[in-house]
Every structure is written in C-alpha cells, then in structure tokens.
Amino acid sequence: MSSYFNIDIGYLERVIQLESPPSLTSFLQGLERTGRQGEPADMRFICIENNPSPEATLPEQILWQLLQCIAIIQLYLEQRWIELIKSIQYPFSLSYHQMMSIFAVSRAISPANLAQQVLSLPSSSNISQEDFKLLLRHLILIISN
C-alpha cells in the first residue's frame, strides 16, 4: 500500500512552474496535469535569476534555477529516474486537508464522526485518536483567535 496521494484537479492546458521544481516527482506531478485527452503535455518554467555583475565569481554567475530545471528534466528523459517516496508517519497536514474537504461538503459534523472519517483513511493509520483530538483542538484554538 502506497502512502502517496494525488489530488486530481482535472485537465489543464498548461502548467507554469515558477522557479525550478523542488524534485523530479514535483516536476512529474505538474507535467501529468497536462497532456490529457490526446493533447501533448505543456509545462513551462519561469526562472528569475539575479543578473550577475561582471566581477562575479563563477558560482555567482551560474543560473542555478535554470540548471536545476535542466537536470531534473534530463534525469527523467534519459534515465527515467525518480526519487524514492518517503512515507510520512504522521501526515497531519494531509489530515487537515481531509478535514477541510469534509467541512466543505458537510458544513456540520460531529467531532466523533469527523474523527471516524479522517482516521479511517490509509494516510491517517498512524494517527491515534488522542493525537487527532489534539490536532482538532489546536485548529479550533487557531480559528477562535
């Protein structure tokens, strides 16, 4: 069972990536958002770098964002290399997003029912009911301030 989750936002004509993606997996996620329905994938990169002064040393002259973009694309195209996905033992941020999704649909839900829905998800298998209560209390505290 994989602990990797993909949220499908539907078909996009193109993805515009500001700066280099942080990983090859991030690059592929963006690329997979386009190119559906028989269309070619269209992903564009915007890498804003400071213009080095003429006296700058070689490392200061290198366009690091552009170089990282090229390296990521080259790793995938030439070697089909992808980073190993590290399982997050306690994915509280994902549990938070799941709660927000449930709130958006149901508008009113008891804490027990919310806990049952969120904690039954594979991504929350390591989160105890006590930890979930702490997370919920923390969110309520943040919202009430």
Buried (B, 14 or more C-beta within 10 A) or exposed (E): EEBEEEEEEEEBEEBEBEBBBEEBBBBBBBBBBBBEEEEEBBBEBEBEEEEBEEEEEEEEEEBEBBEBBBEBBEBBEEEEEEEEEEEEEBBBEBBBBBBEEBEEEEEEBEEEEBBEBBBEBEBBEEBEEEBBEEBBEEEEEEEEE
